[in-house]
Amino acid sequence: MRIGELAERAGVSTRTLRYYEARGLLPARRTGNGYRAYGDDDLRLVRQIRTLQDFGFGLEDTRPFVECLRAGHPAGDSCPASLDVYRRKLTELDTLIAELTAVRDQVTSQLLRAEAQQDGGPEPRCELKG
């Protein structure tokens, strides 16, 4: 298939595909007349990249998954390097969740103080820490 068809089937732009090619994630095969040529395996690569990016993975984080697929594995996450990326992402997410939970707790505390003040309690103090 040509680049336009791959873009349509993968739900991305041709510009995105060229970018993946420039970054070494998508192989650049050319036909005799110079057109880019892609197969179903390339569609699978692009879909894997898009899915991971939709989950918040950076483009470079997708590389081990792409390399795993290129090596002939049935899934991009069946290689040790891909699992390492998953582990790093989970650690990153756990850190973000902890930070957001702390901020949420501070906002909840401030809200309770502000509501108590409206009910005639002592003057609230803004104690949000940044």
N, C-alpha and C positions, 0 to 999 in steps of 0.2 A: 504494500500500500504506500501511497505517497504521503507527504507531510500533512497535507490538508485533511486527508481521510483519518490519519492517526490523531490529529488534533481534535477532530470532530468526535471520533469514537472515545477518546480519552477525556473529553470535556475541558480541554485546555486550548490555548492559542498556539499558532505556529511559532510565534515569538518565544513562548515558553519552551517549546521543544528545541528550538535552536539554542536557547540558553542552557538547557540540560545537556545538549550535545557539546557546547563549548566548555562546560564544567566536567566533561568526561563521564557523565552518568548515562547518556544515551549514545549508543554506537552510531557512527556516521558512515553508512554504506551508500554508495552511489551507483546508479544504473549507468549503462553505456552512454546515455545522453546527458548525464550529469544530475539527474533528479535524485533526491534522497529517496531511499527505499527502506521500508520498515516491514516487520512481520508481527505476528501475534505475540511473540515473546517481548517485543518492544512495547506493545500495548500493555502487557502485564507489568513491565518495568515502570512505565509512566503511571499506571494506576497505583502501583505500590508507593511511588514517590508522593503522589497526590494524597493518598490516604494518610501517610505518615505526616505530611505537612498539615493536613486538616486536624490532626491530633496535636499539633504544636511542635513537631520535630523540625529542626532546621534542615536546610537542604543538605548540608554536609553530613548530618546525622543519618540521612537516607542511604548514604554510600554503602555501608556494610550490607544492607538489605538488597540493594541492586547487585552488588558483587556476588552475593549468595545466590540470587536468581540466575545470574550469568554463569555461575559455576555448575548450573544444572540441578540445583536443589528445588524441590517442589514448592517451597514457600520461602519468601525472603527472610523469614525470621527463624529458619532452621539451622543457622550457623552461629557459632559462639560469639563472633563479633557483633552480630545483631542483638543477641541476648544482652551483651554488655551495654549496648545503646539503650535498650529497654530499662536496664537497671539504673543507668545514669539518669534517665528521664524520670523514673519513679522517685529517685532521691531528690531531684529538682522539684518535682510536684509536691512531695512531702514538705519540703522547706517552704514553698510558697503557701501551702495550706496552713502551716503553722504560723507564718507571718500574717496571713489574712485572718486567722482565728484570733490572734492577739489584737489586731486592729478592731475586729468586730467586738471583742470583749470591751475594749476601751470606749467604743462608740455606744455600746449598750449601757455601760456605766454612766457615761455622760448624759445619755437620754434619761435614765432613771433619776439622776440628780436634777435635771432640768424639769422633769415632770413633778418631782417633789416640790420644787420651788413654786411652780404654778399652783400647787395645792396649798400654798401658804407656808411652806417649809423655809429653811434658811436659804440665803442667796446662793445660787449655784456657782461653782467655780469650773472653768474649762480646764480640764486636766489631760487633754489629749496629748500624747507624747508622739513626736515624729521622729 
